Amino acid sequence: MTALTAPITIRMSYADDEPTIIRLAALDSSRVPPNPVMLAEVDGEARAALSLRDGSVVADPFHLTADLVALLKTHAQATSEREPMPRPRYRLRLA
């Protein structure tokens, strides 16, 4: 599959993505971005990560990632503009 037709996935990272994010930061000679982190994957391979906390980005320098970073930033902005979901209310039962 060519880079022009490979599927792109934008998603929030999970705890098991930490090694992948560390690898991207090492390749990019950057610090690991603080959580929460949004990932851009091309054909299942992580290529860029964006911290939703401070906006820092790490990306694989061996691939063209400027468009992926732009997608991450657009998606992050759209996500932050949504109304926050109400927090569930927990009730304690007295015994």
N, C-alpha and C positions, 0 to 999 in steps of 0.2 A: 504494500500500500504506500502511495506517495504521501509526502507531507501535506499536500494540498487536499487530499481526501481522507486523511486519518481522522478518526473521531476525537473530539476535544471534550474533556470533562472538567467542569469547574465544581469543586466540592469543598466542604469543610474537612479539615484534617482530623484524624482520630489519634489516640495514644499510640497505636502501632505504626503510625506514619512518622514518628520521631526519627528513626534512622534515615529515612528518605530525606527529611528536611535537613538533617545534619549533613548528609551527603551533598545536597544542593548548596548548602552554605559553604562547605569545604571547596567544592568546585568553583564557586563564585568568589572565594577568598573573602567571605563576609561572616559576620556573626549570625548565629541562629536567630531567626525572628521570633519575638515573644508571642505566646498563644493569646488569643485564638488565631489560627492560621488557616487561610484558604489556599487550596492547591489547584494548579492547572495541570492536567494530564493530557498527553497526546498518545493515543492508542494504548492507554493503560500505563504509560511511563510518566512519572512526575517530571515536569520541566521547569516549573516556577512556583514560588510560594509567596504569599502576601500576608503580613501580620495585620490583623484588624485592630490591634491595639495601637501601633505606632506608624503603620503604613510602610514599614521596611519590607524590602523585596529581596529574594535570592532567586537566581535562575541559572540554568545549565548553560555555560558559555559555549558549549559545543553544538548548540542548536540555536536557530533564530527564535528568540523569545519575546521580542518587543511587542508583538501583537497579543501574545498570551498575557503579558503583564497588563496591557491595556484592557483586555477582557476581565482579568482579575479585579482591576480597579473599578471598572464599570459595574461589575457584579456586586462588589463590596459596597459601593455607593448605593446601588438600588436596594440592596438588602438592608442597609442602615436607615434608609428613608421610610421603610415600612413601619407601621405602628408596632411598637413592642407588644408582644403577646402578654396577656395578663398572667401574673404568677398564680399558680394554684394555691388555694388556701388550705392549710392543714389545720385540723382540729385535734386537740388532745382530748382523749376520753379519760375522765377521772374514774378510778376504780372504786 
